[in-house]
Amino acid sequence: MRVTERLQALFGPATQGDTKAPVVHKHDVFESASQEDLEHFVVETDAEGHHYGVRKEAD
């Protein structure tokens, strides 16, 4: 018996839910704080295609 078969016997089959239902994204306090921090950066791409974040200049 393979490991996945043993786990399925113990926990039951994996449930997938409705795969056609839209994903509902809920923002929590931590995510809102992270979004505020990231608003101070802009993504730049160099000549070789590397992406990196640069802090925005203060106006």
N, C-alpha and C positions, 0 to 999 in steps of 0.2 A: 504494500500500500504506500502510495506517495504521500509526501507531507501535505500537499493541498487536499488530498482526499481525506486524510486524517482530520485536518482542520474543518473541512466541510461536514464530516460526520459529527464533530464536536459542536461547532457553532451553527451549522445549517448552511444552506446555499447563500451566496452573496445576493443582496437585493440591489437592483439598479435603479429602481424608481422609474418615473416617466422620463424617458430620454428625449422626448419631443417637447417637453415643457420648457419654457424660457427660464433662464437662470436669474434668480432674484438676488441682487447684490445689495446688502445692507451695510451702511457705514456705521462703524462704532467710534467711540471717542479716540482710541489709538490711531485708527485709520485717518480720521479727520486731522489729528495733530501731525501725522506723517505727511499728509497732503500739503498742509501749511508750510512745513519745512522744505518740501520739494519745490514749492513755488518760487523759491529764491535761487533756483538753479536752471540752467538751460543746457540742453544736450548739444554738443558740438561734434563734428566728424572731421578727422584730419584727412590728408591726401591719400593715406593708405587704407582708409575705410574704418579706422578705429573710432569708437564712440566714447565720449567722456563727458562728465558733468562739469560745468563751469559756473561759479557763483555769479549771479547777475550784478551789474554795476548799480550802485545806489544812485538814484536820480537826484 
